[in-house]
Amino acid sequence: MFRTEELEALSPADVARLTGELGVVQVLDLRKDEELVTYGRGALAAAGVTVHRLSFIPEDARELPPADDESDPLVGIYLGYLGDRAASVVDGVRRIAERETGATVVHCAAGKDRTGVLVALVASAAGVERDAVVADYALSAGPIDAMFRRWTSSHGLPMPSAAELDRHRPRAEVMDAFLRALDERYGGPVEWLRTHGLTDDELANLRSRLRDEEAG
């Protein structure tokens, strides 16, 4: 399983490596229809890789519910994905669990919020330790500058200020707070998935698939 930002910048060599050496056979695209129209389906779709559209944000773009006063606003946004698009979230986990062979690319626009939530749930369900799940999410802070540089240069826009860039950087404490909220409200990420339709057989398949890949 690989997580990333939108796929429009992939070169033919990138596509060949992903589908060949890395064995990618499906893409989970978590973007809204509006983003698809603006930025396109991406080079993997053009190469014939199966793409599953699983938007995590309502198309009417209404404001997602905030967290409580003591939490980072992002925690409320992440919980909003689960509240508004539970079926898409569970379907994303299910698509990874049901693959017998091959790797999955998960992406949204920047590969950190919607994608970060889904990958955190998958990793948690597979038995990855909480500290490792949080640390993996925080790794997306590094590429933010390069990502915005590419976006702004391609659209003829100025780079955001350092303060604005920092606002977009994933922080470990946000993912930690989000997962703790799931602990408190549902008994943890796995129980949230079970409550919303993921079966024990699907959980077992997911754990077997990811652990087998790690061992290999």
C-alpha positions in Angstrom: 0.0 0.0 0.0 1.4 3.4 -1.0 -0.1 6.8 -0.2 0.6 9.9 -2.2 -0.8 13.2 -3.6 -2.7 13.5 -6.9 -1.1 11.5 -9.8 -1.1 14.1 -12.6 2.7 14.6 -12.4 3.7 11.0 -12.9 6.1 10.4 -15.8 5.9 7.3 -18.1 8.9 6.0 -16.1 7.1 6.5 -12.9 4.1 4.6 -14.2 6.3 1.8 -15.4 8.0 1.4 -12.0 4.7 1.5 -10.1 2.9 -1.1 -12.3 6.0 -3.2 -12.8 8.6 -3.2 -10.0 6.1 -2.2 -7.3 3.2 -4.2 -8.5 0.4 -1.6 -8.3 -2.9 -3.0 -9.5 -5.5 -0.5 -8.1 -5.9 3.1 -7.1 -8.2 4.5 -4.4 -8.9 8.1 -5.4 -10.4 10.0 -2.5 -11.0 13.3 -4.3 -14.2 15.1 -5.0 -15.7 15.2 -8.4 -14.7 18.8 -8.7 -11.1 17.9 -8.2 -11.3 15.2 -10.8 -12.7 17.6 -13.3 -10.0 20.2 -12.6 -6.9 17.9 -12.3 -7.9 14.8 -14.3 -7.8 11.1 -13.5 -4.0 10.7 -13.4 -1.5 8.7 -15.4 -2.2 5.4 -13.7 -5.8 5.5 -14.8 -4.6 6.3 -18.3 -2.4 3.3 -18.2 -5.3 1.0 -17.5 -4.9 0.6 -13.7 -8.3 0.1 -12.0 -9.4 3.2 -10.1 -12.0 3.2 -7.4 -13.6 6.7 -6.7 -14.3 7.1 -3.0 -14.8 10.7 -2.1 -14.4 11.6 1.5 -16.0 15.1 1.3 -19.6 15.9 0.4 -19.9 17.4 -3.1 -21.9 20.3 -1.8 -18.8 21.4 0.1 -20.6 22.2 3.3 -18.4 22.9 6.3 -17.4 19.8 8.2 -18.1 19.7 11.9 -15.5 21.1 14.2 -13.8 19.3 17.1 -14.4 20.4 20.7 -12.7 23.6 21.9 -9.7 21.8 23.2 -8.8 19.9 20.0 -7.1 20.9 16.7 -9.7 21.8 14.0 -8.2 19.1 11.8 -9.4 16.4 14.3 -13.0 17.6 13.7 -12.4 17.5 9.9 -11.0 14.0 10.1 -14.0 12.8 12.2 -16.2 14.6 9.6 -14.9 12.3 6.9 -16.0 9.3 9.0 -19.4 10.9 9.8 -20.3 12.0 6.3 -18.7 9.3 4.2 -18.5 6.2 6.4 -19.4 4.0 3.4 -16.5 5.3 1.3 -14.1 4.9 4.2 -15.1 1.3 4.9 -15.1 0.6 1.1 -11.6 1.8 0.9 -10.4 -0.5 3.6 -12.4 -3.4 2.0 -10.8 -2.8 -1.4 -7.4 -3.3 0.1 -8.4 -6.3 2.1 -10.0 -8.1 -0.9 -7.0 -7.9 -3.2 -5.3 -11.3 -3.4 -2.2 -10.0 -5.1 -0.7 -6.6 -6.0 -0.3 -3.2 -4.4 -2.7 -0.3 -3.9 -2.1 3.4 -4.3 -4.2 5.6 -2.1 -4.3 9.3 -2.9 -6.3 12.6 -2.6 -5.0 16.0 -3.5 -2.0 16.3 -1.1 -1.9 12.7 0.3 -2.0 13.8 3.9 -5.5 14.4 5.2 -8.1 12.2 3.5 -5.4 9.7 2.5 -3.7 10.0 5.9 -7.0 9.0 7.6 -7.7 6.0 5.4 -4.1 4.7 5.7 -4.1 5.2 9.5 -7.3 3.1 9.7 -5.9 0.4 7.5 -2.6 0.3 9.4 -4.4 0.2 12.8 -6.7 -2.6 11.6 -3.6 -4.5 10.4 -2.1 -4.3 13.9 0.5 -1.6 13.4 1.5 0.0 16.6 0.0 3.4 17.3 3.3 5.2 17.5 4.2 3.9 14.0 0.8 4.9 12.6 1.2 8.4 13.9 4.9 8.7 12.8 3.9 7.6 9.2 1.3 10.3 9.0 3.8 12.9 10.1 6.2 12.0 7.4 4.0 13.9 4.9 5.2 17.2 6.5 8.5 16.9 4.6 7.3 17.2 0.9 4.9 20.1 1.6 7.2 22.8 0.2 8.0 20.9 -2.9 4.4 20.0 -3.5 3.3 23.7 -3.3 6.2 24.8 -5.4 5.0 22.4 -8.2 1.4 23.5 -7.8 2.1 27.2 -7.8 4.6 27.1 -10.7 2.2 25.1 -12.9 -0.6 27.6 -12.3 1.5 30.8 -12.3 0.8 31.6 -8.7 3.2 32.8 -5.9 4.4 30.5 -3.3 2.4 30.7 0.0 4.1 32.3 3.0 6.1 30.2 5.4 3.3 30.5 8.0 0.7 29.3 5.4 2.9 26.3 4.5 3.3 25.4 8.1 -0.5 25.4 8.5 -0.6 22.6 5.9 2.0 20.4 7.4 0.8 17.2 9.1 1.6 17.1 12.8 1.8 13.9 14.8 -0.4 15.3 17.6 -3.3 15.7 15.2 -3.3 12.0 14.2 -2.7 11.0 17.8 -5.7 13.0 18.9 -7.9 11.7 16.1 -7.1 8.1 17.0 -7.7 8.8 20.7 -11.1 10.2 19.8 -11.9 6.9 18.1 -10.7 5.1 21.2 -13.0 7.2 23.4 -16.1 7.2 21.1 -16.0 3.7 19.5 -13.4 1.6 21.3 -10.8 2.2 18.7 -10.3 2.3 14.9 -11.1 -1.4 14.5 -14.3 -1.1 16.4 -15.3 1.9 14.3 -14.8 -0.2 11.1 -16.7 -3.1 12.5 -19.6 -0.8 13.6 -19.8 0.5 10.0 -19.8 -2.8 8.2 -16.3 -4.3 7.9 -16.6 -8.0 8.7 -14.3 -10.1 10.8 -13.4 -12.1 7.7 -12.4 -8.9 5.9 -10.3 -7.8 8.9 -8.6 -11.1 8.9 -7.9 -10.9 5.2 -6.5 -7.4 5.6 -4.1 -8.5 8.4 -3.0 -11.5 6.4 -2.4 -9.5 3.2 -0.4 -6.7 4.8 1.6 -9.0 7.1 2.4 -11.3 4.3 3.7 -8.4 2.2 5.7 -7.1 5.1 7.2 -10.6 5.7 8.0 -10.9 2.0 
